[in-house]
Amino acid sequence: MARFKRKSCCVIIALALVVLTIPVILKSLNPEDNSFGSRFALRLIPSSRGVEEDTRYPVSSKASWIPKFIAAKKADSLENKMQDFPEPNYNVHAFYYAWFGNPQFDGKYVHWDHPILPHWDPKVALSYPSGRHKPPEDIGTNFYPALGPYSSKDPSVLEEHMLQLRTAGVGVLALSWYPANMKDDNGEEIDNLVPLILNAADIYQLKVVFHIEPYKDRDDVNMRKNIEYIVERYKTNTGKFLPLFYIYDSYLQSPQIWSQLLKSNGKHTIRNTPYDGIFISLLVEERHKKDILNGGFDGLYTYFATNGFTYGSSHHNWRSIKTFCDHNDLMFIPSVGPGYIDTSIRPWNSQNTRNRINGKYYETSFNAAVAARPQIISITSFNEWHEGTQIERAVPKTWGKTVYLDYLPHKSTAYLEITNKWARRFSEEQKKWLE
């Protein structure tokens, strides 16, 4: 019996060592640096080497004691796996959200329990349900994720996300970001997750840019401080390539405020400093084009996955928007999406639903974007589940009277495959434009 116990103990210790080594080994496998030919194909954020370790969410423990043969075996396995992946297209960006939580990693559900938002007209609001969703069966989305109601802190989820992005041919994830100690109305602080995301992306040779949300009292002064924070903490400016920043709802601040930050003669200018970058404004209405130009932005994007919802998101406007950008030395980044449905959290908003039509909507969107000959195409989104714009894997699910939407008759990877197809086509077309 004593011998049996000793044998069992050895087995348990061995298993524990293997579990502990995996995240350490993965962290050590940094891809080679990539350089890109076009001034618009930027090295947007370098690998996460040198990022200050976040003690609240340590990426791994020290690796000095790991047997070399285990590390070598893991490295060979990942390297072989990488050879089967499509090349990442660094001119294809996907908007990424790290605001999800569950009891295992966060002590509670975060965002999956999204409240049902009332209509602005109290009389109309009475006709619709209210309250909050109650995970894990009842979640705030019309689709159900293959990973279930996951936590963005879960290392296995992050790795799976990077794997999906890489197999889709996406080269850059645009991380929704609030400054430290700030958060969205329904979530938790996410800045402390950035080191985890950078490391996970780095393993799969993906780049990360910041999608800066409209945090409270955003202006030129605190924006400069926040850009300085990002550049210094996450080493986003190598001196050779400038980092890129998407600014969501940029129209909430006047062109006069943005010009103080983004024009070389502005009072708080960031131009020609170590914190300079490529700043991309959200285009919603046609009149915003002039505001974007006067504000000193470097380009514009359209974000919304609803064709016809706004001037910027309407496919038939993209060629004329590109012409405007060309005449004013601005970068044009149209945003494509697989569809749109947010009635799980806005049950009164069915008029803005855009049916996926088994992938045809997504294909049409990509086709319109490529036809406009942009420098970059952005995808709305990888995992904005509340608005049904995700390309992340989803599965059929029924709960009581609720039947979640799914990707049938196609596989759960259907939209990743469509993305890879168009990422390759976009790359091929860009080469022709340069001939």
C-alpha positions, 0 to 999 in steps of 0.5 A: 500500500505504501508503495502504491501511495508513493507511485500515485504521488509521483504521478500527481507531481509529474502531472502538476509539473506538466500543467505548470510548464505549458503556459511558461513554454508558450510565453517563451515562443516569440515569433520573428519580427515582421516588417511590411512594405507599405507605409499603411501596412504598419508594424502596429504593435511589437511583440510583448517582450519587455512588457511589465509583468502584471502581478494581479494576473501573472502570465507565467512563473519562472522557467529556469528549472524546466527540463530542456527536452520538454521545452524543445518538444513544445516548441517543435509542436507549435512550430509545426502547427504554425506551418499549417496556418494561413499567413496573417494579413496585417492589413486585416483587423478584427475588433476584439472585446475582452469584457466577458467574465464568469464565476470561475475566473471573475466570481460572477458573470460579466456582460453575459448577464447584460441588461435588457435596454429599454426603448427611449420612449417610455410608452414603447418600452412598456411593450417589451421585456425588462431585467437582466439575462441570467447565465449560463443558459440565458445570455445577452446574445442571439447566438451561443458561443462554442466556448460557452459563457467564457471569461476573457481572463481564461488563458485557454480561451485567449489561446483559442481566440488567437488560434481562430484569428490566425486560422482566419488569416487575420493579422491584427486584433483591435482591442476595445480599451478603457483607461486604467480604473475605468470600464464600460457600463456593464463590465469590469476594468480590462486594462489589467488584461492587456499583458495576457492578450499581448502574450497570447497574440504574440505566440500566434504572430498576431499584432494588437492595436487599441480601440479607444472607447468614449470614456468619461470626460475624454479630451485632448489633455487626458487623451495625451496622457492615455496615449503616453501610458499605452506607449510606455507601458506596452512599448508600442512605438519602436521608433521605426513604425508608428502604432495605430489607434482607433478612436470610437465615437470620436465625433463626441469631441469637437474638431477643435479639441482633437486638433489640439492633440493631433495637429503639429501646432496644437497646444497638447500636440502628440505629433513629432514626439515619442508618442506619435501614432496613426489616429483613425476617427469613426465616420458616421455622418457625411458631415463628419468627413470635414470634422475628421480632416479639421481635427487632424486625424490620419484616417477614418473607419466605419465600424458598424456592420449594418449596411445602410444604417449610417452614411459611413456603413453604407457600402455604396458610399465607400468608393466616394469616401475613398476618393475623399480620403485620397484627395486629403491624404487620409487612410480609409478603413471600411468595416465589414461584418457578417450580419447584425442582430441585437434583439437579445439586449434591444428587443425593440431594434429589429429594424436594424437586423441584418440577416447573415443569409448563410454567409452571403451578407459577409461576402457582399460586405467584403466584396464592396470593401475590396472594390473600394481599394482601401489600405486596411479592412476592419472586421466588426467583429471577432466577438461582439456577441451582444450585437450578433456581429461575431465571427467566433465559433457559435453552436446550436442551442435551445433553452426552454422557449429560447432557440439561439441562432447558429451558423447551420447548415455550415460548420461553426467555423464558417465565418472564419473560413470566409474571412480567410478566403477574403483576407487572401483575396484582399492581399492578392488585389493589393499586389495588383494595385501596386503593379 
